[in-house]
Amino acid sequence: MQAVELLAEPIRRWMFDQNWSHLREVQEKAIPKILAGGDVVISARTAAGKTEAAMLPLLTRLLARRAEAVDGFGVVYVSPLKALINDQYRRLESLCRTCEVAVHRWHGDVSAGDKKRARDRPSGILLITPESLEATLVRRGHEVVPLFGLVEAFIIDELHAFIGTERGIQLQSILSRLEIATGKQRIDRVGLSATLGDMRLAAAALRPGEASSVEIVEGRDAGSALKVQIRGYEIPQQEAQTALFVGSNAADDVEETPSLAPKPVVDDLLRLLRGRVNLLFAGSRANVEIYADALRAESERLGFPNEFFPHHGSLSKPEREAVETRLRDDPRPTTAVATTTLELGIDIGDVETVAQIGPGTSVASLRQRLGRSGRRPGKPAILRIFVLEDEAPRGGHPLDRLRLGLIQSIAMIEALRTGWCEPPAPQGLHLSTLIHQILALILQTGGISASATYRLLCERGAFRTVDKALFADLLRALAAPERRLIEQSPDKLLMIGAGGERLTESHEFYTVFVTEQDFRVVHDGRSLGVYPASSPLTPGQSLIFGGRRWRILEIDVPAKVILVKPNPSGRPPKFGSEWTGLHDHIVSLMYELLLSDKVPHYLDAEAKRLLSEARDAAREFSLDTRSIVQVGEGSLLLPWVGTKKLCSLALALNAREVDASTLGHAIELPKINVDAARVLLERAAQEDAPAARVLAARVAKPARAKFDAYLPPDLMQLVTVVERLDIPSIPITASALVSKRPSSRLIT
């Protein structure tokens, strides 16, 4: 029997009205499984019909129970974005109208009247954010059963955006609390995503502790053809922009503003994008404004109407929505110059080209962006990457000469072509979110015992990596006089303390995520700009900022200030911030590419020239037989490992009182020559790694999650060790450096 025959008659009628001739491949696979009940992960390319693959069978289940005439939401769709909820509401209206099923929106921008009507007569489909779901649990715990007691399933859209994040752990915990509060053993969960690497880890994220019970549906629809081009640019030193060193919330008093986008890049962007509908991902908010302004100004100079508009989180909602509406509904050519705000599945219509400045941060992100293009039948998806490299004369810094921005871009494309994608991050401790969930559960229940809290949140909930001893330590810390977030009543119930009352009264309490925190870089009382707080830093390290080298004197975490002094020792390489968080696989591919003689066909002439120069430099530095390069009086370590392992080795060397600083994909030892570096690494390879807490204590700005500030130093160090460092890799990475070259196979 075909899947369409399993669907309710009103749904089949709606499909006929929409001129659907057949179901998509992923829908054929998913519909029988969802109708049968249980947890399902659906992974397929963007625009492959994942939402309908979940909604059509779940609506069929709702219609089958219509005769029962019961109140209560039947399906709860959870999205990370309010805009995505609005978009799905618009898409579902006609389907739900045909089926005579109500559909409700519920987020911060929905009116109180609409929310009250949904609460008074709950039924059908509820579209909601995790924060609004949390607020409903906390504020209206007594209404949980009438609202959610008859839910057939939760749909988690953009599952990859939740996996491994504080917000994702919060959602896992909320779903578990709802199951327990409604008296159900489990409620079906359906996860949707276009970008998942390891599907078993994705299943574990959907149903913690029970991944083997989750059905996995992977769409094999190849989609449109793909056209890719990487364009290279060598920017003269005097014109090299500093935009990538400016954080997303640059202070108004920054005295050294970044230069404009390089004219050759602007000229090509204008030539290749004008007259079409495109997305241009420019990186930071500062870069978005720089490129949008440069493209607007150049259009005006040439007498063209402006087609280029910025889109990022700092813009007002009406400004962002105006760009989205123009992309989707306006026939005029439009290019949105964006950060990551347009990566997720908001409907913006047909996009011809996806372009980006630089290599980007991950293959998953690249896949998500690429899914925006090539949606029309017979039209290819088009991706253009614009890579800017500084002028690097012979004798220049090795990292500039190796053209690692270009090499990383190629590695991303090669991984994309083979179907590889970063796997979800392993489960961390997430003590910040556990603090939040303890407070939320107390508010929801009015008071609860410590043992019941542990059972609900840890044994059955999302925090299964937290044992009883650690949980007890956390409760004692929260109850300490300097925090007073919780207290215990005479009958041994956990209650909200005075400090907790102040914290939970705020509307901001319901969110567990924070935006990237920027630290101001200050020299002699003068602000040089802001630096993203994305990688571990410690006093004494070198910092490359604005094309100059600085020594970190002090890091003031509460004030978010990095005090520096000049540290001249040769011209430093130029790096932005987008290399952080790279997976081992991508860095290994980069090494293979440098040693290969294969020239990808998708490089333009300048990118091919830069690649040839990079390979010449790799041969000059003998990178096929060594991974330690002399630079002036110091040395450069090139272990070709991912960010976590790289930072861990650098901190381990710092712990031995060695000046070691991460520079992009390398570690710089400015005062240690190659021979001394080899001796140092041999010791690191043979001896036990420094104690984990010793390394964690050296991380000067460890607090990253929203409630980390309430953790005592010992627990904060534990979180740092588990979630940000890779201690066991330290002797392995050191040994590989000493053995002259990392193990790798060449690209064929």
Buried (B, 14 or more C-beta within 10 A) or exposed (E): EEBBEBBBEBBBEBBEEEEBEEBBBBBBBBBBBBBEEBBBBBBBBBBBBBBBBBBBBBBBBBBEEBEEEEEBBBBBBBBBBBBBBBBBBEBBEEBBEBBEBBBBBBBEEBEEEEBEEBBEEBBBBBBBBBBBBBBBBBEEBEBBEBBBBBBBBBBBBBBBBBBBBBBBBBBBBBBBBBBBBBEEEEBBBBBBBBBBBBBBBBBBBBBBEEBEEBBBBBBEEEBBEBBBBBBBBBBEBEEBBBBBBBBBBBEEEBEEEBBBBBEBBBEBBBEBBBBBBBBBBBBBBBBBBBBBBBBBBBBEEEEBEBBBBBBBEBBEEEBBBBBBEBBBEEEEBBBBBBBBBBBBBBBBBBBBBBBBBBBBBBBBBBBBBBBBBBBEEEEBBBBBBBBBBBBBEEEBBBBBBBBBBBBBBBBBBBBBEEEBBBBBBEBBBBBBBBBBBBBBBBBBBEBBBBEEBBBBBBBBBBBBBBEEEBBEBBBEBBBBEEBBBBBBEEEEBBBBBEBBEEBBEEEEBBBBBBEBBBBBBBBEEEBBBBBBBBBBBBBBBBBBBBBBBBBBEEBBBEEBBBBBEEBEBEBBBBBBBBBBBBBBBBBBBBBBBBBBEEEBEBBBEBBBBBBEBBBEBBEEBEBBEBBBBBBEEBBBBBBBBBBBBBBBBBBBBBBEEBBBBBBBBBBBBBBBBBEBBBEBBBEBBEEEBBEBBBBBBBBBBBBBBBBBEBBBEEBBBBBBBBBBBBBEBBBBBBBBBBEBBBEEEEBE
